């Protein structure tokens, strides 16, 4: 199975942040849905953000050479 690389951009909206925390991550996954789940898991682990607090703005597939 071939893995793809996805660039996911978004922000985390938490009550105690003065402004949204933006992120721009490269995630290696087989499908776009798996990459989104990985973002939710990582942001929840690092920043204790719930899924409703993570807003994904764009997902694009990157070319790997």
C-alpha positions as CSV (number, residue, x, y, z in Angstrom):
1,X,0.0,0.0,0.0
2,X,1.4,3.4,-1.0
3,X,1.4,6.2,1.5
4,X,0.7,9.8,0.5
5,X,1.7,13.0,2.1
6,X,-1.0,15.5,3.0
7,X,-0.5,19.2,4.1
8,X,-3.2,20.1,6.6
9,X,-3.8,23.7,7.6
10,X,-6.0,24.8,10.4
11,X,-6.4,26.4,13.8
12,X,-7.2,25.5,17.4
13,X,-9.8,27.6,19.2
14,X,-9.5,27.2,23.0
15,X,-11.1,29.4,25.6
16,X,-7.9,30.4,27.4
17,X,-6.0,31.4,24.2
18,X,-6.2,35.1,23.3
19,X,-6.1,34.2,19.6
20,X,-6.4,31.0,17.6
21,X,-3.3,28.8,17.5
22,X,-2.6,28.0,13.8
23,X,-0.9,24.9,12.5
24,X,0.5,23.7,9.2
25,X,1.4,20.0,9.3
26,X,2.6,17.4,6.9
27,X,1.1,14.0,7.6
28,X,1.9,10.7,5.9
29,X,-1.2,8.5,5.5
30,X,-2.8,6.2,3.0
31,X,-6.0,8.2,2.7
32,X,-7.2,11.8,3.5
33,X,-9.5,10.5,6.2
34,X,-6.6,8.9,8.0
35,X,-4.6,12.1,7.9
36,X,-7.5,14.0,9.4
37,X,-7.8,11.5,12.2
38,X,-4.1,11.8,12.9
39,X,-4.4,15.6,13.2
40,X,-7.2,15.3,15.7
41,X,-5.1,12.8,17.7
42,X,-1.9,14.8,17.6
43,X,-3.6,18.2,18.5
44,X,-5.6,16.6,21.2
45,X,-2.4,15.0,22.7
46,X,-0.2,18.1,22.4
47,X,-2.7,20.9,23.3
48,X,-5.5,18.9,25.0
49,X,-7.9,20.2,22.3
50,X,-11.2,18.5,21.7
51,X,-12.3,17.7,18.1
52,X,-14.8,20.6,18.2
53,X,-12.0,23.0,19.0
54,X,-9.8,21.9,16.0
55,X,-10.9,23.6,12.8
56,X,-9.3,22.3,9.6
57,X,-9.2,24.9,6.9
58,X,-7.6,23.0,4.0
59,X,-6.2,19.7,3.0
60,X,-3.9,19.2,0.0
61,X,-1.9,16.3,-1.3
62,X,1.8,17.0,-1.6
63,X,4.1,15.4,-4.2
64,X,7.0,13.4,-2.7
65,X,10.1,13.0,-4.8
